[in-house]
Structure formats: C-alpha cells, structure tokens
Amino acid sequence: MNKLKIAMFGEFSVTYKDNTVSEHSKRSKKLWLLLQYLVVHHNRAVAQSELIDILSREDEGVNPTSALKTQIHRLRDILSELGCETPIIVCINGAYSINSEIELEIDAEEFEKAFKEASSNEDPDEKLSLILNAVNLYTGDFLAKAAYESWVVPLNTYYRSVYSKAVHIAVELLSTMGKLHDIIAICSKASAINPYDEFVHYSHIKALAELGDQESAKRQYETVTHLMMTKFGISPSKELIELYDTAIKSKKSVKSDIDAVISDLLEQRQVSGAFFCEYQIFKHLYQLEIRDAQRTGASINICLLTVNGSDGEMPAQNPLNKAMQRLQDCVSRSLRGSDIFSRYSVSQFVIMLSNTNEQTGDLIMKRIEKAFKRENTNKDIELSYTFKTTRRNEYD
C-alpha cells in the first residue's frame, strides 16, 4: 500500500519513498494551509465552504469557489512531484479529502499514540521506551509557520502541553534509573522548545550537579536566571535557588601546592568597579559579614535599588531590561572594588557597602541615582532606593 510520511512538527513536509515536498520551498502559503487542513482532517471529506473559510479572502471580486478549485489544482501539481501513483487529493460529492487508499504516517498522531500508550503502561522499561519515542517525535511547534492561524492555535497548545507532560514523565523515570546524561540531553532540547518550564531547568541543573559538574550547573543556573528576569519578568523559584545553593559547592581534587590553590582562588581577568555576583553568593557573603560584625562591632550597610515606572507600576519588560542593564553599569562604576551587589529581583539590585557609615552610604546612593538619571533616556522610568545600617545589637 502507498504510504505518505507527513511531518507536522516544526517544518511541514510530505514524503513519498525518496521524494519530499515541504513548505520550505517558495510556494504560496495558502497552498500549504490548504494541504495542512486536509491532513489534520484526513478522516473525513471537507466541504468547500469550510476550506474557503480557512483561506484568506484578500482578493476582492474573485469567486471563492473558483479560487478554491484553482488552489486545489496547484496543490495537486505540487504533490505530483512526489511521484505517488495514486491521486493524493480526491473530490467526493463536491468535498475534498486525502485519498483513503493512501496510508498516512503522521508524526503528530504517532506522538500522541506513543504518549497514551506510555501513560497506561506500568512496566518502567516499556514506559520509558514509549515516552522517549514520544519525546523524540516532537521536534518543534505543531505547524510552526501557521501557528497563528485560528484553527492551529488550540492544536499547537494541546501538543505543547502533551510534550511537556511527556518530558516530565521521561525525566522522572530517568532520574529513578540514574540516567543523568539522558536527562541532560532531554532537558537541553526541551528548554529550547519551551523555555518557560522551570521543572526542566531544575532537572537539568540537578543532573549536572549530580554528575559532579558544578561549573556547568552554575553556568546553566545563571543562564536560566537571566532568561527568567530579562525575558519573562519573573524571579527564580525558591526551589531553584536552593538547588543552586547546593550546586555551587564544588568538590575540588586534593592539591598539595598552596600556590596552585591561591591561583585557583584569584580572578582570572582584570576587573574594575564593584563585585557583581549571584544572589545566593551575596547571601553567603552577607552572613560572613554578620559573623565578623558580631565579633568586631562593625555595622553592615545594605541598600535596595528599585526601578519603577513614573506611574508607580513596574515598566514593560523591554524598557525594564534596558533600564536594569544601565543601572547595573552605573552601580558597578560608582562603587569600590570591595563593595558587593547582586540582582535581587526583576526590578531591583541589592548592595552591601563595606567600611561605610550611614551618611557616606547615602552620598553613594545619590551618586548612583545621579549617574542613572544621566544614562537613562526613558523619562517614564524612575529609580528609588532605601538604605539601612545594621548595627551590632541588631544581630543578637
């Protein structure tokens, strides 16, 4: 029996034996929409009126029925390039359909079938095999180039949801089996497809840490944190932060040469300005300062810088990102090398000043505020700060 292999995920294509036609070729988008709709509804004949509705009506004065017949004719010409002996599109009582005499192998249907079989299978090995098959079949959004068509949107959302569930199941199974490299491979692909899924990021970082690759785990966390704050406008969850806290505890090999240890501790590049670090590192350094202050009686000076809109609300993501980058540059240039700061939230930086009293600290904040006003070109964005000096008796 003749068989057409049809890819619905990522780039749409139809393959017969060694021949393939795809939407990558320079053909009218209407032709591909027409074929995609017929494939999605391949179990029935689709009325002409229904097909006319899914095609745009930009050409005024053109008879829609005649236009549809012209499109069908052109589509058949494209499909003839496959060399299939059986007509692929047939007309039945004025309605069109994919020829039922042709066997179809559609990746979206194979994906859904594998997921359902995996979900009902109780054997761990068989379940894993099925779910990995489903994960591998999903290579991108459903009909990605037509993703904004009204009839594609719910299908794309559905398949994305199923893919996310499949990835979660696969990761959980692989985790119980200790297959960390496989988890990393799946999470790398899944995070590229759906960067919103924090479970995937968490699992990726955790697997790297469990393999002993704390440096890669740290870099992955930093990448994810930056992505969340700058693109999605959210801070990392408590669980992700706690995971990072354990992932940065690197296990170093034993070294007998103290010079080698010191070389490892020193920064490998020349830096100027204040020390910028991840918030978890900032917390550790702050806690060390508290211990020292309890012994010496020194005070600790903390400042919180906040970016707001002129209306008091948080700015939109794009202008907020630009403002936060400018503010980071201003803070770095305005402070000493011994001062420490970190990104506290989507719209805030926290600063710890060393050997500074409240009066001097306020002057430093005003210097940062002045620098930011000079650098910030968006007058709808404002900077505010709060400053607090914590003294010895407040630690007890």
Secondary structure, DSSP 8 states (H G I E B T S, - for coil): --EEEEE-BSS-EEEETTEEEETTSS--HHHHHHHHHHHHTTTS-B-HHHHHHHS---STT--HHHHHHHHHHHHHHHHGGG--SS-SEEEETTEEEE-TTSEEEEHHHHHHHHHHHHHH---HHHHHHHHHHHHHH--SSBTGGGTTSTTTHHHHHHHHHHHHHHHHHHHHHHHHTT-HHHHHHHHHHHHHH-TT-HHHHHHHHHHHHHTT-HHHHHHHHHHHHHHIIIII-----HHHHHHHHHHT---------HHHHHHHHS-SS---SSEEE-HHHHHHHHHHHHHHHHHH---EEEEEEEEEETTSS---HHHHHHHHHHHHHHHHHHS-TT-EEEEEETTEEEEEESS--HHHHHHHHHHHHHHHHHH---TTEEEEEEEEEE-GGGT-
